[in-house]
């Protein structure tokens, strides 16, 4: 499973997802890339999931045209202390993700 952490998700989350192939937007040199182009890059580079906390992404793009799953953590902060609480729920739901869909992830 190949996962991209959006620019708004700290790289400190990577160790909590070590069983997956995880990259950050910054380490790929995609910092500052707008959402539409970012989704295109995800598809072109065979990512399975874009993990973000950007709730507005759902409303800004025609997500059905991108063959990728998008997971949105329903958090109010980007602090690792908060984000890591979503990992168990994310991992559990990840098994059922389908391309072209958005999943809102709660803590529990």
CNS distance restraints for C-alpha pairs under 8 A (distance, minus, plus):
assign (resid   1 and name CA) (resid  20 and name CA) 5.55 0.50 0.50
assign (resid   1 and name CA) (resid  21 and name CA) 6.05 0.50 0.50
assign (resid   1 and name CA) (resid  47 and name CA) 7.81 0.50 0.50
assign (resid   1 and name CA) (resid  48 and name CA) 6.23 0.50 0.50
assign (resid   1 and name CA) (resid  49 and name CA) 7.94 0.50 0.50
assign (resid   2 and name CA) (resid  20 and name CA) 6.36 0.50 0.50
assign (resid   2 and name CA) (resid  21 and name CA) 4.74 0.50 0.50
assign (resid   2 and name CA) (resid  22 and name CA) 5.96 0.50 0.50
assign (resid   2 and name CA) (resid  23 and name CA) 7.97 0.50 0.50
assign (resid   2 and name CA) (resid  46 and name CA) 7.43 0.50 0.50
assign (resid   2 and name CA) (resid  47 and name CA) 5.01 0.50 0.50
assign (resid   2 and name CA) (resid  48 and name CA) 5.27 0.50 0.50
assign (resid   2 and name CA) (resid  49 and name CA) 6.61 0.50 0.50
assign (resid   3 and name CA) (resid  20 and name CA) 7.14 0.50 0.50
assign (resid   3 and name CA) (resid  21 and name CA) 6.13 0.50 0.50
assign (resid   3 and name CA) (resid  22 and name CA) 4.79 0.50 0.50
assign (resid   3 and name CA) (resid  23 and name CA) 6.39 0.50 0.50
assign (resid   3 and name CA) (resid  47 and name CA) 5.87 0.50 0.50
assign (resid   3 and name CA) (resid  48 and name CA) 5.98 0.50 0.50
assign (resid   3 and name CA) (resid  49 and name CA) 4.82 0.50 0.50
assign (resid   3 and name CA) (resid  50 and name CA) 5.93 0.50 0.50
assign (resid   3 and name CA) (resid  51 and name CA) 6.94 0.50 0.50
assign (resid   4 and name CA) (resid  22 and name CA) 5.86 0.50 0.50
assign (resid   4 and name CA) (resid  23 and name CA) 5.00 0.50 0.50
assign (resid   4 and name CA) (resid  24 and name CA) 5.56 0.50 0.50
assign (resid   4 and name CA) (resid  25 and name CA) 6.77 0.50 0.50
assign (resid   4 and name CA) (resid  42 and name CA) 7.67 0.50 0.50
assign (resid   4 and name CA) (resid  47 and name CA) 6.77 0.50 0.50
assign (resid   4 and name CA) (resid  49 and name CA) 6.29 0.50 0.50
assign (resid   4 and name CA) (resid  50 and name CA) 4.90 0.50 0.50
assign (resid   4 and name CA) (resid  51 and name CA) 6.04 0.50 0.50
assign (resid   5 and name CA) (resid   9 and name CA) 5.82 0.50 0.50
assign (resid   5 and name CA) (resid  10 and name CA) 7.69 0.50 0.50
assign (resid   5 and name CA) (resid  11 and name CA) 7.40 0.50 0.50
assign (resid   5 and name CA) (resid  22 and name CA) 7.21 0.50 0.50
assign (resid   5 and name CA) (resid  23 and name CA) 6.14 0.50 0.50
assign (resid   5 and name CA) (resid  24 and name CA) 4.69 0.50 0.50
assign (resid   5 and name CA) (resid  25 and name CA) 6.26 0.50 0.50
assign (resid   5 and name CA) (resid  50 and name CA) 6.18 0.50 0.50
assign (resid   5 and name CA) (resid  51 and name CA) 5.01 0.50 0.50
assign (resid   5 and name CA) (resid  52 and name CA) 6.35 0.50 0.50
assign (resid   6 and name CA) (resid  24 and name CA) 6.41 0.50 0.50
assign (resid   6 and name CA) (resid  25 and name CA) 5.68 0.50 0.50
assign (resid   6 and name CA) (resid  50 and name CA) 6.65 0.50 0.50
assign (resid   6 and name CA) (resid  51 and name CA) 5.92 0.50 0.50
assign (resid   6 and name CA) (resid  52 and name CA) 5.09 0.50 0.50
assign (resid   6 and name CA) (resid  53 and name CA) 7.90 0.50 0.50
assign (resid   7 and name CA) (resid  24 and name CA) 6.99 0.50 0.50
assign (resid   7 and name CA) (resid  25 and name CA) 5.47 0.50 0.50
assign (resid   7 and name CA) (resid  26 and name CA) 6.70 0.50 0.50
assign (resid   7 and name CA) (resid  31 and name CA) 6.66 0.50 0.50
assign (resid   7 and name CA) (resid  32 and name CA) 7.98 0.50 0.50
assign (resid   7 and name CA) (resid  52 and name CA) 7.82 0.50 0.50
assign (resid   8 and name CA) (resid  52 and name CA) 6.64 0.50 0.50
assign (resid   8 and name CA) (resid  53 and name CA) 6.58 0.50 0.50
assign (resid   8 and name CA) (resid  54 and name CA) 7.26 0.50 0.50
assign (resid   8 and name CA) (resid  78 and name CA) 6.94 0.50 0.50
assign (resid   9 and name CA) (resid  13 and name CA) 7.55 0.50 0.50
assign (resid   9 and name CA) (resid  51 and name CA) 7.66 0.50 0.50
assign (resid   9 and name CA) (resid  52 and name CA) 6.08 0.50 0.50
assign (resid   9 and name CA) (resid  53 and name CA) 6.70 0.50 0.50
assign (resid   9 and name CA) (resid  78 and name CA) 6.20 0.50 0.50
assign (resid  10 and name CA) (resid  78 and name CA) 6.81 0.50 0.50
assign (resid  10 and name CA) (resid  79 and name CA) 7.44 0.50 0.50
assign (resid  10 and name CA) (resid  80 and name CA) 6.88 0.50 0.50
assign (resid  11 and name CA) (resid  24 and name CA) 6.50 0.50 0.50
assign (resid  12 and name CA) (resid  80 and name CA) 6.42 0.50 0.50
assign (resid  13 and name CA) (resid  17 and name CA) 6.97 0.50 0.50
assign (resid  13 and name CA) (resid  80 and name CA) 6.51 0.50 0.50
assign (resid  13 and name CA) (resid  83 and name CA) 7.27 0.50 0.50
assign (resid  13 and name CA) (resid  84 and name CA) 6.68 0.50 0.50
assign (resid  14 and name CA) (resid  18 and name CA) 6.33 0.50 0.50
assign (resid  14 and name CA) (resid  22 and name CA) 6.49 0.50 0.50
assign (resid  14 and name CA) (resid  23 and name CA) 7.87 0.50 0.50
assign (resid  16 and name CA) (resid  84 and name CA) 7.13 0.50 0.50
assign (resid  16 and name CA) (resid  87 and name CA) 7.13 0.50 0.50
assign (resid  17 and name CA) (resid  22 and name CA) 7.22 0.50 0.50
assign (resid  17 and name CA) (resid  87 and name CA) 7.78 0.50 0.50
assign (resid  18 and name CA) (resid  22 and name CA) 7.50 0.50 0.50
assign (resid  23 and name CA) (resid  27 and name CA) 6.91 0.50 0.50
assign (resid  23 and name CA) (resid  28 and name CA) 7.31 0.50 0.50
assign (resid  24 and name CA) (resid  28 and name CA) 6.51 0.50 0.50
assign (resid  25 and name CA) (resid  29 and name CA) 6.44 0.50 0.50
assign (resid  25 and name CA) (resid  30 and name CA) 5.12 0.50 0.50
assign (resid  25 and name CA) (resid  31 and name CA) 5.76 0.50 0.50
assign (resid  26 and name CA) (resid  30 and name CA) 5.65 0.50 0.50
assign (resid  26 and name CA) (resid  31 and name CA) 5.00 0.50 0.50
assign (resid  30 and name CA) (resid  38 and name CA) 7.55 0.50 0.50
assign (resid  33 and name CA) (resid  37 and name CA) 6.44 0.50 0.50
assign (resid  33 and name CA) (resid  38 and name CA) 5.90 0.50 0.50
assign (resid  34 and name CA) (resid  38 and name CA) 5.98 0.50 0.50
assign (resid  35 and name CA) (resid  39 and name CA) 6.06 0.50 0.50
assign (resid  35 and name CA) (resid  57 and name CA) 7.27 0.50 0.50
assign (resid  35 and name CA) (resid  61 and name CA) 7.62 0.50 0.50
assign (resid  36 and name CA) (resid  40 and name CA) 6.41 0.50 0.50
assign (resid  36 and name CA) (resid  61 and name CA) 6.57 0.50 0.50
assign (resid  37 and name CA) (resid  41 and name CA) 6.18 0.50 0.50
assign (resid  38 and name CA) (resid  42 and name CA) 6.17 0.50 0.50
assign (resid  39 and name CA) (resid  43 and name CA) 6.36 0.50 0.50
assign (resid  39 and name CA) (resid  66 and name CA) 6.73 0.50 0.50
assign (resid  39 and name CA) (resid  68 and name CA) 7.94 0.50 0.50
assign (resid  40 and name CA) (resid  44 and name CA) 6.14 0.50 0.50
assign (resid  40 and name CA) (resid  66 and name CA) 7.05 0.50 0.50
assign (resid  41 and name CA) (resid  45 and name CA) 6.00 0.50 0.50
assign (resid  42 and name CA) (resid  46 and name CA) 6.19 0.50 0.50
assign (resid  42 and name CA) (resid  47 and name CA) 5.16 0.50 0.50
assign (resid  42 and name CA) (resid  48 and name CA) 7.95 0.50 0.50
assign (resid  42 and name CA) (resid  50 and name CA) 7.58 0.50 0.50
assign (resid  42 and name CA) (resid  68 and name CA) 7.49 0.50 0.50
assign (resid  43 and name CA) (resid  47 and name CA) 5.95 0.50 0.50
assign (resid  43 and name CA) (resid  48 and name CA) 7.97 0.50 0.50
assign (resid  43 and name CA) (resid  66 and name CA) 6.79 0.50 0.50
assign (resid  43 and name CA) (resid  67 and name CA) 6.22 0.50 0.50
assign (resid  43 and name CA) (resid  68 and name CA) 6.50 0.50 0.50
assign (resid  47 and name CA) (resid  68 and name CA) 6.86 0.50 0.50
assign (resid  48 and name CA) (resid  68 and name CA) 5.34 0.50 0.50
assign (resid  48 and name CA) (resid  69 and name CA) 6.15 0.50 0.50
assign (resid  48 and name CA) (resid  99 and name CA) 7.54 0.50 0.50
assign (resid  49 and name CA) (resid  68 and name CA) 5.74 0.50 0.50
assign (resid  49 and name CA) (resid  69 and name CA) 4.73 0.50 0.50
assign (resid  49 and name CA) (resid  70 and name CA) 5.52 0.50 0.50
assign (resid  49 and name CA) (resid  71 and name CA) 6.91 0.50 0.50
assign (resid  50 and name CA) (resid  68 and name CA) 7.28 0.50 0.50
assign (resid  50 and name CA) (resid  69 and name CA) 6.42 0.50 0.50
assign (resid  50 and name CA) (resid  70 and name CA) 4.84 0.50 0.50
assign (resid  50 and name CA) (resid  71 and name CA) 6.18 0.50 0.50
assign (resid  51 and name CA) (resid  70 and name CA) 6.10 0.50 0.50
assign (resid  51 and name CA) (resid  71 and name CA) 4.88 0.50 0.50
assign (resid  51 and name CA) (resid  72 and name CA) 6.12 0.50 0.50
assign (resid  51 and name CA) (resid  73 and name CA) 7.56 0.50 0.50
assign (resid  52 and name CA) (resid  70 and name CA) 7.56 0.50 0.50
assign (resid  52 and name CA) (resid  71 and name CA) 6.22 0.50 0.50
assign (resid  52 and name CA) (resid  72 and name CA) 4.99 0.50 0.50
assign (resid  52 and name CA) (resid  73 and name CA) 6.33 0.50 0.50
assign (resid  53 and name CA) (resid  72 and name CA) 5.11 0.50 0.50
assign (resid  53 and name CA) (resid  73 and name CA) 5.00 0.50 0.50
assign (resid  53 and name CA) (resid  74 and name CA) 6.60 0.50 0.50
assign (resid  53 and name CA) (resid  75 and name CA) 6.73 0.50 0.50
assign (resid  53 and name CA) (resid  78 and name CA) 7.55 0.50 0.50
assign (resid  54 and name CA) (resid  72 and name CA) 6.67 0.50 0.50
assign (resid  55 and name CA) (resid  72 and name CA) 6.49 0.50 0.50
assign (resid  55 and name CA) (resid  74 and name CA) 7.71 0.50 0.50
assign (resid  56 and name CA) (resid  60 and name CA) 6.32 0.50 0.50
assign (resid  57 and name CA) (resid  61 and name CA) 6.44 0.50 0.50
assign (resid  58 and name CA) (resid  63 and name CA) 7.30 0.50 0.50
assign (resid  58 and name CA) (resid 102 and name CA) 7.38 0.50 0.50
assign (resid  62 and name CA) (resid  66 and name CA) 7.97 0.50 0.50
assign (resid  63 and name CA) (resid 100 and name CA) 6.20 0.50 0.50
assign (resid  63 and name CA) (resid 101 and name CA) 7.14 0.50 0.50
assign (resid  63 and name CA) (resid 102 and name CA) 7.83 0.50 0.50
assign (resid  64 and name CA) (resid 100 and name CA) 4.63 0.50 0.50
assign (resid  64 and name CA) (resid 101 and name CA) 6.71 0.50 0.50
assign (resid  65 and name CA) (resid 100 and name CA) 6.65 0.50 0.50
assign (resid  66 and name CA) (resid  99 and name CA) 7.67 0.50 0.50
assign (resid  66 and name CA) (resid 100 and name CA) 5.70 0.50 0.50
assign (resid  67 and name CA) (resid  99 and name CA) 5.03 0.50 0.50
assign (resid  67 and name CA) (resid 100 and name CA) 5.13 0.50 0.50
assign (resid  68 and name CA) (resid  98 and name CA) 7.64 0.50 0.50
assign (resid  68 and name CA) (resid  99 and name CA) 4.48 0.50 0.50
assign (resid  68 and name CA) (resid 100 and name CA) 5.42 0.50 0.50
assign (resid  68 and name CA) (resid 101 and name CA) 7.29 0.50 0.50
assign (resid  69 and name CA) (resid  97 and name CA) 6.43 0.50 0.50
assign (resid  69 and name CA) (resid  98 and name CA) 5.98 0.50 0.50
assign (resid  69 and name CA) (resid  99 and name CA) 4.64 0.50 0.50
assign (resid  69 and name CA) (resid 100 and name CA) 5.69 0.50 0.50
assign (resid  69 and name CA) (resid 101 and name CA) 5.25 0.50 0.50
assign (resid  69 and name CA) (resid 102 and name CA) 5.97 0.50 0.50
assign (resid  69 and name CA) (resid 103 and name CA) 7.61 0.50 0.50
assign (resid  70 and name CA) (resid 100 and name CA) 7.89 0.50 0.50
assign (resid  70 and name CA) (resid 101 and name CA) 6.36 0.50 0.50
assign (resid  70 and name CA) (resid 102 and name CA) 4.66 0.50 0.50
assign (resid  70 and name CA) (resid 103 and name CA) 6.11 0.50 0.50
assign (resid  71 and name CA) (resid  90 and name CA) 7.92 0.50 0.50
assign (resid  71 and name CA) (resid 102 and name CA) 5.88 0.50 0.50
assign (resid  71 and name CA) (resid 103 and name CA) 4.77 0.50 0.50
assign (resid  71 and name CA) (resid 104 and name CA) 5.98 0.50 0.50
assign (resid  71 and name CA) (resid 105 and name CA) 6.68 0.50 0.50
assign (resid  72 and name CA) (resid 102 and name CA) 7.37 0.50 0.50
assign (resid  72 and name CA) (resid 103 and name CA) 6.09 0.50 0.50
assign (resid  72 and name CA) (resid 104 and name CA) 4.87 0.50 0.50
assign (resid  72 and name CA) (resid 105 and name CA) 5.85 0.50 0.50
assign (resid  73 and name CA) (resid  83 and name CA) 7.66 0.50 0.50
assign (resid  73 and name CA) (resid  86 and name CA) 6.87 0.50 0.50
assign (resid  73 and name CA) (resid 104 and name CA) 6.07 0.50 0.50
assign (resid  73 and name CA) (resid 105 and name CA) 4.78 0.50 0.50
assign (resid  73 and name CA) (resid 106 and name CA) 6.49 0.50 0.50
assign (resid  74 and name CA) (resid 104 and name CA) 6.44 0.50 0.50
assign (resid  74 and name CA) (resid 105 and name CA) 5.75 0.50 0.50
assign (resid  74 and name CA) (resid 106 and name CA) 5.60 0.50 0.50
assign (resid  74 and name CA) (resid 107 and name CA) 7.78 0.50 0.50
assign (resid  75 and name CA) (resid  82 and name CA) 7.22 0.50 0.50
assign (resid  75 and name CA) (resid  83 and name CA) 7.16 0.50 0.50
assign (resid  75 and name CA) (resid 106 and name CA) 7.94 0.50 0.50
assign (resid  77 and name CA) (resid  82 and name CA) 6.81 0.50 0.50
assign (resid  77 and name CA) (resid  83 and name CA) 7.82 0.50 0.50
assign (resid  78 and name CA) (resid  82 and name CA) 6.97 0.50 0.50
assign (resid  78 and name CA) (resid  83 and name CA) 6.49 0.50 0.50
assign (resid  79 and name CA) (resid  83 and name CA) 6.22 0.50 0.50
assign (resid  80 and name CA) (resid  84 and name CA) 5.83 0.50 0.50
assign (resid  81 and name CA) (resid  85 and name CA) 7.15 0.50 0.50
assign (resid  82 and name CA) (resid  86 and name CA) 7.57 0.50 0.50
assign (resid  83 and name CA) (resid  87 and name CA) 7.20 0.50 0.50
assign (resid  85 and name CA) (resid 107 and name CA) 5.83 0.50 0.50
assign (resid  86 and name CA) (resid  90 and name CA) 6.05 0.50 0.50
assign (resid  86 and name CA) (resid 105 and name CA) 7.05 0.50 0.50
assign (resid  86 and name CA) (resid 106 and name CA) 6.42 0.50 0.50
assign (resid  86 and name CA) (resid 107 and name CA) 4.45 0.50 0.50
assign (resid  86 and name CA) (resid 108 and name CA) 7.27 0.50 0.50
assign (resid  87 and name CA) (resid  91 and name CA) 6.02 0.50 0.50
assign (resid  87 and name CA) (resid 107 and name CA) 7.70 0.50 0.50
assign (resid  88 and name CA) (resid  92 and name CA) 6.20 0.50 0.50
assign (resid  88 and name CA) (resid 107 and name CA) 7.74 0.50 0.50
assign (resid  88 and name CA) (resid 108 and name CA) 7.74 0.50 0.50
assign (resid  89 and name CA) (resid  93 and name CA) 6.16 0.50 0.50
assign (resid  89 and name CA) (resid 105 and name CA) 6.83 0.50 0.50
assign (resid  89 and name CA) (resid 106 and name CA) 6.85 0.50 0.50
assign (resid  89 and name CA) (resid 107 and name CA) 6.04 0.50 0.50
assign (resid  89 and name CA) (resid 108 and name CA) 5.71 0.50 0.50
assign (resid  90 and name CA) (resid  94 and name CA) 5.83 0.50 0.50
assign (resid  90 and name CA) (resid 105 and name CA) 6.23 0.50 0.50
assign (resid  91 and name CA) (resid  95 and name CA) 7.08 0.50 0.50
assign (resid  93 and name CA) (resid  97 and name CA) 6.72 0.50 0.50
assign (resid  97 and name CA) (resid 101 and name CA) 7.62 0.50 0.50
assign (resid  97 and name CA) (resid 103 and name CA) 7.80 0.50 0.50
